[in-house]
């Protein structure tokens, strides 16, 4: 499936502690740039689920917040993936 969003219909809302948020999301973008090895990030194909997990991690979400953010199905899959990586 190839679904692309530049903007969604969900309105953005201001967040407190925006500086820390911006720094963490910038670090995530820089990690993606390094992984893309100079390719245009708009042309990189990646797992949406893994990207959402990366965002949750960079935001420092608690386990409960992460579960809410990811939803039950993706949270379960992410938990299994993270457990497998620790083995």
Secondary structure by P-SEA (a helix, b strand, c coil): cbbbbccccbbbbbbcaaaaaaaaaaaaaaaaaaaacccccccbbbbaaaaaaaaaaaacccaaaaaaaacaaaaaaaaaaaaaaac
